[in-house]
C-alpha cells in the first residue's frame, strides 16, 4: 500500500494519492481504455520501426569499436573526443546482441522498456498510470526523432538517471540501503558517457544523506553503498584505459580536445532557447504546471527531486550549446514523468483541476498517434551510404580493408566502412581536428598524429566529405592544410565527385581520390571524372 512509503505525504494532504471509494467507478471506466490506447500506440510504433537501420553517431561509434577490435588504441591511435563509457556500451552491445542494425534496434527498445519500468516504479505510490503516461510520451517522442537518434548518448544517460531515481526512491520508501549501490552504479555509468551527470549524482547523494539523517538512520552505510556503486564504473573505465596504454592520451582529450570541441558549433542563446522544446512539449509542460499550481500539494521531497531532474536536463542542454535533438532527452524524461504525476492523479481532483487534467490527457491522447505518424514517416536517407558502398565495391570492396580513409565529420562515410567491414588506414574520425588554424594546439597535434599514420600506411582510396563542421561548405577546407592538399594533388587522382540533397545530417557530398600508382586500383579504375 502507498501508506507504507515514508517519503510520500499523507493522503489527506496530497492530490497525488487515491481520492477514495467515491471515484472507483469512474476510475474503472477510463483507466483500462487509456492504458490499452497507449499500448496500441507504442506497439504500432515498435512494429513499424523495427526495421530501422543503425545510422548517425551510434553507427560511427560502432565503427570506432570495430577499429579497436582491429588493433587501434582509443585516444592514442584514434583521433576522437567521446568519453570511454560510450565505447564500452557500444562494444558490449556488439559482442552480446550483435553488431548489426537489428541488435542496435533491440538495444534501443530495451532502453525504452527500462525507462518505462523506472517511471512506473517512481510513480507507483501515487498512481502507476502516471508513470506509464510519462513513459508513453517519452517513447513516442524519441520515436518521432527518427532512426538518427536511437541509442544516442544523452538518451542512454536519461534512462540511467531514471533508474537512479527509481532506486533512490525505493531505498527511502523501503528504508533499505542496498539500492543505493545500484543508484551509484547507474550514476557512475552515466558519468563515464558524459561528465555532466557526475556533479548532479553527487548533489542527489548529498540531499539523500541529509534526508536519511533527518529520518534518524545512520548515514555512513548509505553513503558507502552509493559511493562504491559510483566508483565501480569509473574504476572499470580506468582499467580499460590503462590496459590500452591510453590514460595519458585520454587526459589530453579531457583538457585540450573537449574544450576545443565545446566551442565549435554553439548556437546563439535565442536559438538555443527556441529549440529547447517543441510547441507540443511546451503545451504539455504548461498544462502540468497549471495543475501543479492549482493543487499546491505536490511539493514533497520526491517532487522536489523530480523538478531538480528537469532543471538538470535544462542545464545539460544549455551547457552543450549545440541544440542537437538528443541533448534534450534528460530534460524530457523528467518533464514527461512529472507531467504524468500532475495530470493523471488530478483526474480525481476537484472540478476545475479535473477539467484541466482531462484537457491535458486528451491533448496527449491526440498527440500520441501524431508522434507515431512522424516516426513512421521519418526515413533516414540512405543515398550517400548506398552510393559510396557501390563506389568502394567497384574499387575493390573487401580488398580495400586497411587501405581506405574517410576525411569527414558526419557519420555517413564511417557508417559505410563499418557496413562493409573495412578498416581505415588511420584513426582519424573528425576532420575538424586537422583542418583550421594552425595556431590551435589541437589542430597542430592532430595533424602530426594523422600525418604520421598516413605516411606509415598510405591509403589507396581517400574519401573526402564536403564541408567542415560546423559551418564549412564545399571542399575549401583542404586549402587550410596545404601539406595535405599537396599530398592529394601529387599522389592521387580524382575518381568520383558526388553530391546529394541535404538531409538530417546536413551537407551530403563526397569526392573519392585514388592513389595513382596502385596496381589494384588501376585494374578496377574506370575513366576518372574531370570535374575537379
C-alpha positions as a printed NumPy array, in Angstrom:
array([[  0.   ,   0.   ,   0.   ],
       [  1.143,   3.575,  -0.659],
       [  0.905,   4.462,   3.006],
       [  3.899,   2.236,   3.762],
       [  6.257,   4.657,   1.993],
       [  7.515,   7.332,   4.372],
       [  8.652,   9.659,   1.557],
       [  5.066,  10.199,   0.426],
       [  2.911,  12.694,   2.355],
       [ -0.387,  11.574,   3.897],
       [ -3.311,  11.061,   1.53 ],
       [ -5.245,  13.877,   3.147],
       [ -2.518,  16.312,   2.108],
       [ -1.778,  15.149,  -1.443],
       [ -3.868,  15.076,  -4.588],
       [ -1.374,  12.572,  -5.978],
       [ -2.98 ,   9.85 ,  -3.796],
       [ -6.096,   7.874,  -4.5  ],
       [ -9.061,  10.054,  -3.641],
       [-11.29 ,   7.391,  -2.116],
       [-14.066,   4.951,  -2.96 ],
       [-16.362,   7.631,  -4.392],
       [-14.287,   7.705,  -7.554],
       [-13.74 ,   3.962,  -8.009],
       [-16.475,   3.508, -10.582],
       [-15.327,   6.481, -12.669],
       [-11.692,   5.368, -12.455],
       [-12.534,   1.88 , -13.689],
       [-14.32 ,   3.402, -16.674],
       [-11.385,   5.252, -18.2  ],
       [ -8.16 ,   3.666, -16.902],
       [ -8.227,   0.378, -18.89 ],
       [ -9.207,   2.153, -22.098],
       [ -6.48 ,   4.789, -21.759],
       [ -3.88 ,   2.15 , -20.933],
       [ -4.871,  -0.002, -23.908],
       [ -4.862,   3.016, -26.218],
       [ -1.324,   3.999, -25.237],
       [ -0.18 ,   0.382, -25.524],
       [ -1.56 ,   0.209, -29.054],
       [  0.27 ,   3.412, -29.998],
       [  3.54 ,   2.077, -28.606],
       [  3.021,  -1.319, -30.233],
       [  2.266,   0.201, -33.64 ],
       [  5.361,   2.397, -33.364],
       [  7.527,  -0.595, -32.424],
       [  6.282,  -2.795, -35.262],
       [  6.533,  -0.095, -37.921],
       [ 10.061,   0.997, -36.925],
       [ 11.625,  -2.371, -36.063],
       [ 13.402,  -2.323, -39.44 ],
       [ 15.323,   0.904, -38.773],
       [ 18.97 ,   0.708, -39.741],
       [ 21.739,   1.824, -37.432],
       [ 22.873,   5.254, -38.616],
       [ 24.367,   8.527, -37.417],
       [ 26.535,   8.77 , -34.278],
       [ 25.881,   5.266, -32.854],
       [ 26.946,   3.673, -36.151],
       [ 30.097,   5.795, -36.112],
       [ 30.814,   4.651, -32.551],
       [ 30.283,   1.048, -33.629],
       [ 32.929,   1.612, -36.28 ],
       [ 35.247,   3.029, -33.638],
       [ 34.794,  -0.161, -31.586],
       [ 35.356,  -2.173, -34.775],
       [ 38.71 ,  -0.424, -35.207],
       [ 39.554,  -1.128, -31.573],
       [ 38.925,  -4.808, -32.263],
       [ 41.437,  -4.482, -35.112],
       [ 44.279,  -3.092, -33.047],
       [ 43.589,   0.646, -32.809],
       [ 44.098,   2.024, -29.309],
       [ 41.466,   4.536, -28.157],
       [ 42.707,   8.137, -27.884],
       [ 46.267,   7.041, -28.655],
       [ 45.686,   5.837, -32.228],
       [ 42.105,   7.046, -32.705],
       [ 41.554,  10.799, -33.04 ],
       [ 38.165,  11.148, -31.362],
       [ 36.596,  13.038, -28.448],
       [ 33.86 ,  10.828, -26.954],
       [ 34.082,   9.542, -23.393],
       [ 35.212,   5.911, -22.872],
       [ 31.929,   4.852, -21.254],
       [ 30.104,   5.005, -24.585],
       [ 32.837,   2.885, -26.176],
       [ 32.156,   0.187, -23.602],
       [ 28.387,   0.443, -24.133],
       [ 28.649,   0.041, -27.902],
       [ 31.322,  -2.635, -27.629],
       [ 29.186,  -4.597, -25.157],
       [ 26.163,  -4.496, -27.457],
       [ 28.292,  -5.57 , -30.414],
       [ 29.708,  -8.542, -28.513],
       [ 26.445,  -9.693, -26.924],
       [ 23.463,  -8.808, -29.1  ],
       [ 25.49 ,  -8.44 , -32.287],
       [ 26.965,  -5.751, -34.494],
       [ 24.074,  -5.273, -36.901],
       [ 21.165,  -2.854, -37.105],
       [ 18.726,  -5.352, -35.6  ],
       [ 20.824,  -5.7  , -32.464],
       [ 21.021,  -1.931, -32.005],
       [ 17.277,  -1.588, -32.567],
       [ 16.712,  -4.227, -29.893],
       [ 19.032,  -2.303, -27.563],
       [ 17.089,   0.899, -28.178],
       [ 13.79 ,  -0.878, -27.486],
       [ 15.296,  -2.339, -24.3  ],
       [ 16.27 ,   1.149, -23.137],
       [ 12.71 ,   2.346, -23.742],
       [ 11.345,  -0.573, -21.742],
       [ 13.727,   0.117, -18.864],
       [ 12.764,   3.813, -18.899],
       [  9.083,   2.88 , -18.742],
       [  9.678,   0.474, -15.854],
       [ 11.652,   3.109, -13.922],
       [  8.926,   5.715, -14.419],
       [  6.237,   3.303, -13.224],
       [  8.282,   2.431, -10.121],
       [  8.758,   6.123,  -9.34 ],
       [  5.037,   6.821,  -9.772],
       [  3.766,   3.68 ,  -8.028],
       [  2.892,   5.211,  -4.616],
       [  0.914,   7.938,  -6.34 ],
       [ -0.571,   6.213,  -9.388],
       [  1.335,   3.785, -11.601],
       [ -0.609,   5.033, -14.625],
       [  1.093,   8.413, -14.21 ],
       [  4.431,   6.69 , -14.817],
       [  3.076,   4.83 , -17.835],
       [  1.632,   8.1  , -19.155],
       [  5.038,   9.792, -18.919],
       [  6.755,   6.76 , -20.42 ],
       [  4.392,   6.792, -23.404],
       [  5.255,  10.408, -24.104],
       [  8.974,   9.701, -23.767],
       [  8.876,   6.609, -26.001],
       [  6.855,   8.208, -28.767],
       [  8.774,  11.491, -28.682],
       [ 12.002,   9.527, -29.016],
       [ 10.452,   7.667, -31.938],
       [  9.424,  10.946, -33.553],
       [ 13.092,  11.971, -33.663],
       [ 13.795,   9.142, -36.098],
       [ 16.472,   6.497, -36.584],
       [ 19.276,   9.024, -36.272],
       [ 18.645,   9.378, -32.529],
       [ 18.275,   5.735, -31.47 ],
       [ 20.766,   4.761, -28.794],
       [ 22.245,   8.249, -28.572],
       [ 24.473,   9.11 , -25.615],
       [ 22.122,  11.553, -23.881],
       [ 19.264,   9.101, -24.377],
       [ 21.222,   6.403, -22.533],
       [ 22.079,   8.941, -19.819],
       [ 18.392,   9.842, -19.438],
       [ 17.459,   6.178, -18.946],
       [ 20.273,   5.666, -16.43 ],
       [ 19.184,   8.711, -14.425],
       [ 15.575,   7.495, -14.363],
       [ 16.835,   4.177, -12.989],
       [ 18.954,   6.019, -10.419],
       [ 15.876,   7.934,  -9.27 ],
       [ 13.763,   4.78 ,  -9.048],
       [ 16.431,   3.107,  -6.917],
       [ 16.883,   6.181,  -4.728],
       [ 13.143,   6.437,  -4.061],
       [ 12.898,   2.702,  -3.404],
       [ 15.713,   2.938,  -0.847],
       [ 13.817,   5.59 ,   1.111],
       [ 10.403,   4.038,   0.734],
       [ 11.631,   0.646,   1.977],
       [ 14.211,   2.039,   4.433],
       [ 16.917,  -0.132,   2.847],
       [ 20.407,   0.968,   1.938],
       [ 21.458,  -1.679,  -0.626],
       [ 19.55 ,   0.021,  -3.506],
       [ 21.942,   2.94 ,  -3.067],
       [ 24.706,   0.787,  -4.565],
       [ 22.655,   0.401,  -7.748],
       [ 21.824,   4.126,  -7.587],
       [ 25.529,   4.951,  -7.583],
       [ 26.192,   2.368, -10.3  ],
       [ 23.675,   3.972, -12.661],
       [ 25.063,   7.425, -11.949],
       [ 28.627,   6.237, -12.442],
       [ 27.866,   4.665, -15.818],
       [ 26.137,   7.872, -16.92 ],
       [ 29.19 ,   9.91 , -15.847],
       [ 31.507,   7.744, -17.979],
       [ 29.389,   8.51 , -21.048],
       [ 29.388,  12.275, -20.472],
       [ 30.831,  14.043, -17.414],
       [ 27.828,  16.292, -16.703],
       [ 25.803,  13.727, -14.668],
       [ 28.603,  13.319, -12.107],
       [ 28.049,  16.556, -10.122],
       [ 24.298,  16.022, -10.333],
       [ 24.531,  12.499,  -8.887],
       [ 26.762,  13.809,  -6.096],
       [ 24.186,  16.518,  -5.369],
       [ 21.413,  13.905,  -5.187],
       [ 23.561,  11.834,  -2.846],
       [ 24.128,  14.828,  -0.574],
       [ 20.391,  15.535,  -0.448],
       [ 19.705,  11.858,   0.206],
       [ 22.19 ,  11.78 ,   3.084],
       [ 20.595,  14.847,   4.657],
       [ 17.135,  13.292,   4.315],
       [ 18.327,   9.942,   5.698],
       [ 19.868,  11.663,   8.706],
       [ 16.644,  13.567,   9.418],
       [ 14.827,  10.237,   9.392],
       [ 17.055,   9.171,  12.293],
       [ 19.06 ,   6.486,  10.451],
       [ 22.877,   6.152,  10.246],
       [ 24.198,   7.84 ,   7.123],
       [ 27.564,   6.104,   6.719],
       [ 26.214,   2.834,   5.333],
       [ 24.061,   4.669,   2.771],
       [ 26.999,   6.783,   1.609],
       [ 29.339,   3.805,   1.346],
       [ 26.92 ,   1.807,  -0.776],
       [ 26.329,   4.761,  -3.109],
       [ 29.993,   5.734,  -3.45 ],
       [ 31.114,   2.161,  -4.106],
       [ 28.496,   1.898,  -6.838],
       [ 29.514,   5.266,  -8.251],
       [ 33.204,   4.431,  -8.342],
       [ 32.798,   0.958,  -9.87 ],
       [ 32.177,   2.13 , -13.493],
       [ 34.879,   4.788, -13.163],
       [ 37.313,   2.093, -11.997],
       [ 36.351,  -0.13 , -14.947],
       [ 36.964,   2.744, -17.366],
       [ 40.307,   3.475, -15.693],
       [ 41.355,  -0.167, -16.003],
       [ 40.282,  -0.166, -19.654],
       [ 42.368,   2.926, -20.431],
       [ 45.387,   1.554, -18.579],
       [ 45.122,  -1.743, -20.464],
       [ 45.134,   0.217, -23.731],
       [ 48.047,   2.435, -22.592],
       [ 45.72 ,   5.367, -23.284],
       [ 45.404,   7.065, -19.907],
       [ 47.688,   9.968, -20.841],
       [ 46.015,  10.373, -24.23 ],
       [ 42.606,  10.446, -22.56 ],
       [ 43.775,  13.172, -20.175],
       [ 44.858,  15.182, -23.233],
       [ 41.356,  14.757, -24.703],
       [ 39.776,  15.966, -21.462],
       [ 41.756,  19.177, -21.079],
       [ 42.605,  20.044, -24.718],
       [ 40.301,  18.366, -27.261],
       [ 36.998,  18.621, -25.377],
       [ 37.287,  22.369, -24.597],
       [ 38.073,  22.938, -28.276],
       [ 35.046,  20.891, -29.39 ],
       [ 32.739,  22.595, -26.903],
       [ 33.466,  25.903, -28.604],
       [ 32.507,  24.594, -32.055],
       [ 29.011,  24.859, -33.451],
       [ 27.466,  26.646, -30.496],
       [ 24.22 ,  28.347, -31.446],
       [ 23.013,  31.696, -30.163],
       [ 21.103,  31.857, -26.898],
       [ 17.834,  32.902, -28.586],
       [ 18.06 ,  29.96 , -30.977],
       [ 19.093,  27.6  , -28.192],
       [ 16.064,  28.591, -26.134],
       [ 13.755,  28.471, -29.143],
       [ 14.799,  24.908, -29.982],
       [ 14.712,  23.683, -26.395],
       [ 11.159,  22.33 , -26.674],
       [  8.615,  21.91 , -29.441],
       [  5.185,  23.527, -29.241],
       [  3.604,  20.216, -28.24 ],
       [  6.035,  19.719, -25.354],
       [  5.544,  23.31 , -24.222],
       [  1.782,  22.735, -24.159],
       [  2.161,  19.593, -22.039],
       [  4.503,  21.425, -19.655],
       [  2.2  ,  24.444, -19.289],
       [ -0.864,  22.305, -18.561],
       [  1.081,  20.287, -15.974],
       [  2.427,  23.467, -14.386],
       [ -1.058,  24.978, -14.183],
       [ -2.358,  21.836, -12.462],
       [  0.558,  21.843, -10.032],
       [ -0.049,  25.494,  -9.114],
       [ -3.764,  24.87 ,  -8.593],
       [ -3.238,  21.75 ,  -6.457],
       [ -0.456,  23.228,  -4.303],
       [  0.112,  19.903,  -2.55 ],
       [  2.66 ,  18.018,  -4.664],
       [  5.798,  19.74 ,  -3.334],
       [  7.1  ,  16.826,  -1.257],
       [ 10.681,  15.569,  -1.157],
       [ 10.279,  13.294,  -4.172],
       [  8.515,  16.026,  -6.128],
       [ 11.372,  18.421,  -5.454],
       [ 13.917,  15.876,  -6.702],
       [ 11.925,  15.317,  -9.89 ],
       [ 11.927,  19.063, -10.539],
       [ 15.68 ,  19.004,  -9.896],
       [ 15.914,  16.354, -12.624],
       [ 14.123,  18.653, -15.059],
       [ 16.449,  21.502, -14.14 ],
       [ 19.479,  19.26 , -14.633],
       [ 18.187,  18.339, -18.087],
       [ 17.762,  22.009, -18.971],
       [ 21.251,  22.829, -17.671],
       [ 22.758,  19.926, -19.621],
       [ 21.065,  21.037, -22.837],
       [ 22.156,  24.659, -22.414],
       [ 25.711,  23.763, -21.39 ],
       [ 26.263,  21.681, -24.529],
       [ 25.036,  24.628, -26.555],
       [ 24.51 ,  22.895, -29.889],
       [ 20.726,  22.302, -29.808],
       [ 21.059,  18.734, -31.06 ],
       [ 17.751,  16.859, -30.678],
       [ 19.187,  14.173, -28.4  ],
       [ 20.593,  16.744, -25.972],
       [ 17.008,  17.275, -24.757],
       [ 16.356,  13.693, -23.628],
       [ 17.315,  14.033, -19.931],
       [ 15.117,  17.134, -19.67 ],
       [ 12.161,  15.482, -21.432],
       [ 12.438,  12.231, -19.471],
       [ 11.856,  14.014, -16.167],
       [  9.43 ,  16.541, -17.625],
       [  7.134,  13.88 , -19.083],
       [  7.197,  11.869, -15.856],
       [  6.461,  14.966, -13.788],
       [  3.636,  15.923, -16.166],
       [  2.115,  12.469, -15.737],
       [  2.295,  12.805, -11.959],
       [  0.352,  16.06 , -12.219],
       [ -2.254,  15.097, -14.799],
       [ -3.287,  11.516, -14.007],
       [ -3.956,  11.892, -10.258],
       [ -5.648,  15.253, -10.945],
       [ -8.355,  13.406, -12.859],
       [ -9.729,  12.595,  -9.395],
       [ -9.401,  16.148,  -8.019],
       [-11.969,  18.951,  -7.687],
       [-13.781,  20.144, -10.779],
       [-11.539,  22.928, -12.14 ],
       [ -8.35 ,  20.938, -11.692],
       [-10.042,  17.817, -13.067],
       [-11.199,  19.715, -16.156],
       [ -7.657,  20.914, -16.82 ],
       [ -6.32 ,  17.384, -16.298],
       [ -8.873,  15.973, -18.739],
       [ -7.739,  18.559, -21.29 ],
       [ -4.077,  17.603, -20.723],
       [ -4.673,  13.86 , -21.   ],
       [ -6.858,  14.421, -24.051],
       [ -4.154,  16.52 , -25.672],
       [ -1.58 ,  13.774, -25.118],
       [ -4.036,  11.176, -26.439],
       [ -4.278,  13.196, -29.665],
       [ -0.525,  13.808, -29.679],
       [  0.431,  10.123, -29.385],
       [ -0.671,   8.978, -32.875],
       [  0.793,  12.161, -34.368],
       [  4.177,  11.256, -32.872],
       [  3.775,   7.708, -34.178],
       [  2.989,   9.032, -37.65 ],
       [  6.105,  11.218, -37.597],
       [  8.211,   8.241, -36.509],
       [  6.89 ,   6.023, -39.285],
       [  7.326,   8.676, -41.966],
       [ 10.77 ,   9.904, -40.9  ],
       [ 13.213,   7.91 , -43.008],
       [ 16.98 ,   8.316, -42.895],
       [ 18.128,   8.993, -46.461],
       [ 20.493,   6.151, -47.497],
       [ 21.598,   7.643, -50.844],
       [ 25.031,   8.748, -49.59 ],
       [ 25.911,   5.404, -47.986],
       [ 24.482,   3.319, -50.824],
       [ 26.36 ,   5.325, -53.425],
       [ 29.642,   5.236, -51.509],
       [ 29.302,   1.5  , -50.913],
       [ 28.803,   0.954, -54.663],
       [ 31.846,   3.092, -55.496],
       [ 34.053,   1.315, -52.95 ],
       [ 32.858,  -2.071, -54.193],
       [ 33.858,  -1.03 , -57.713],
       [ 37.309,  -0.116, -56.406],
       [ 37.958,  -3.441, -54.742],
       [ 35.436,  -3.939, -51.949],
       [ 36.873,  -6.095, -49.174],
       [ 40.392,  -5.81 , -50.61 ],
       [ 40.385,  -2.154, -49.535],
       [ 40.428,  -3.046, -45.854],
       [ 43.402,  -1.265, -44.318],
       [ 43.799,   0.866, -47.443],
       [ 40.912,   3.337, -47.332],
       [ 40.441,   6.579, -45.396],
       [ 37.485,   8.838, -44.605],
       [ 38.165,  12.564, -44.242],
       [ 34.888,  13.885, -42.837],
       [ 32.98 ,  14.545, -39.611],
       [ 29.398,  13.322, -40.25 ],
       [ 28.917,   9.602, -39.764],
       [ 27.934,   8.598, -43.314],
       [ 31.398,   7.604, -44.534],
       [ 32.376,   5.759, -41.342],
       [ 28.978,   4.025, -41.323],
       [ 29.606,   2.767, -44.85 ],
       [ 33.043,   1.439, -43.921],
       [ 31.512,  -0.316, -40.921],
       [ 28.755,  -1.881, -43.011],
       [ 31.407,  -3.141, -45.448],
       [ 33.728,  -4.128, -42.552],
       [ 36.615,  -2.108, -43.986],
       [ 39.42 ,  -0.981, -41.662],
       [ 40.674,   2.583, -42.125],
       [ 44.312,   3.404, -42.788],
       [ 44.429,   5.856, -39.876],
       [ 42.497,   6.572, -36.7  ],
       [ 41.085,   9.944, -37.809],
       [ 37.353,  10.27 , -37.136],
       [ 36.641,  14.013, -37.212],
       [ 38.271,  16.202, -39.838],
       [ 37.694,  19.416, -37.867],
       [ 40.702,  18.218, -35.85 ],
       [ 43.056,  18.634, -38.834],
       [ 41.534,  21.49 , -40.831],
       [ 41.568,  25.003, -39.46 ],
       [ 44.047,  27.427, -37.994],
       [ 47.491,  26.036, -37.209],
       [ 47.529,  28.472, -34.286],
       [ 45.317,  25.994, -32.441],
       [ 47.258,  23.399, -30.443],
       [ 44.532,  20.819, -31.059],
       [ 44.916,  21.099, -34.824],
       [ 48.726,  21.06 , -34.739],
       [ 48.82 ,  17.944, -32.573],
       [ 46.098,  16.125, -34.526],
       [ 47.829,  16.884, -37.822],
       [ 51.096,  15.473, -36.507],
       [ 49.454,  12.223, -35.396],
       [ 47.37 ,  11.86 , -38.544],
       [ 50.26 ,  12.657, -40.866],
       [ 52.47 ,  10.093, -39.171],
       [ 49.779,   7.425, -39.534],
       [ 49.021,   8.486, -43.119],
       [ 52.67 ,   8.241, -44.19 ],
       [ 53.146,   4.92 , -42.411],
       [ 50.098,   3.366, -44.128],
       [ 49.148,   5.497, -47.109],
       [ 45.605,   4.617, -48.227],
       [ 44.832,   3.612, -51.781],
       [ 41.452,   5.35 , -51.584],
       [ 40.663,   8.627, -49.787],
       [ 37.052,   9.737, -49.337],
       [ 36.758,  13.467, -48.63 ],
       [ 33.377,  14.687, -47.432],
       [ 32.11 ,  18.155, -48.285],
       [ 32.001,  20.824, -45.627],
       [ 33.747,  21.313, -42.324],
       [ 31.869,  21.16 , -39.044],
       [ 30.128,  23.302, -38.053],
       [ 29.743,  25.841, -40.881],
       [ 32.019,  24.887, -43.751],
       [ 30.758,  24.416, -47.313],
       [ 32.348,  22.652, -50.241],
       [ 35.965,  21.476, -50.18 ],
       [ 37.698,  24.71 , -49.279],
       [ 38.826,  23.114, -46.02 ],
       [ 41.643,  21.367, -47.907],
       [ 43.327,  24.71 , -48.513],
       [ 43.672,  25.232, -44.754],
       [ 46.282,  22.472, -44.698],
       [ 48.486,  22.934, -47.787],
       [ 50.66 ,  19.915, -46.966],
       [ 47.732,  17.506, -47.165],
       [ 46.266,  19.282, -50.191],
       [ 49.602,  18.863, -51.984],
       [ 49.697,  15.19 , -50.991],
       [ 46.34 ,  14.611, -52.699],
       [ 47.414,  16.562, -55.792],
       [ 50.751,  14.741, -56.125],
       [ 49.834,  11.15 , -55.383],
       [ 46.096,  10.812, -56.008],
       [ 43.648,  11.353, -58.83 ],
       [ 40.007,  12.344, -58.509],
       [ 37.926,   9.273, -59.242],
       [ 34.399,  10.437, -58.421],
       [ 32.607,  13.56 , -57.254],
       [ 29.066,  13.039, -55.968],
       [ 26.532,  15.212, -54.204],
       [ 23.091,  14.583, -52.755],
       [ 20.197,  16.673, -51.445],
       [ 20.758,  17.945, -47.882],
       [ 19.323,  15.702, -45.179],
       [ 19.184,  15.433, -41.398],
       [ 22.971,  15.366, -41.113],
       [ 23.356,  18.48 , -43.284],
       [ 25.568,  18.703, -46.388],
       [ 25.868,  15.38 , -48.184],
       [ 28.592,  15.122, -50.795],
       [ 31.909,  13.368, -51.217],
       [ 34.892,  13.08 , -53.507],
       [ 36.869,   9.884, -53.95 ],
       [ 40.584,  10.126, -54.626],
       [ 42.554,   7.039, -55.685],
       [ 46.296,   6.505, -55.448],
       [ 47.946,   6.962, -58.84 ],
       [ 50.442,   4.112, -58.561],
       [ 48.255,   1.397, -57.054],
       [ 48.093,  -1.634, -59.407],
       [ 44.99 ,  -2.926, -57.632],
       [ 43.18 ,   0.36 , -58.141],
       [ 44.348,   0.767, -61.737],
       [ 42.922,  -2.635, -62.564],
       [ 39.434,  -1.628, -61.423],
       [ 39.578,   2.05 , -62.358],
       [ 37.237,   3.377, -64.982],
       [ 37.855,   6.761, -66.597],
       [ 38.168,   9.303, -63.794],
       [ 35.865,  12.262, -63.71 ],
       [ 37.196,  15.572, -64.901],
       [ 35.053,  17.921, -62.834],
       [ 37.759,  18.893, -60.378]])
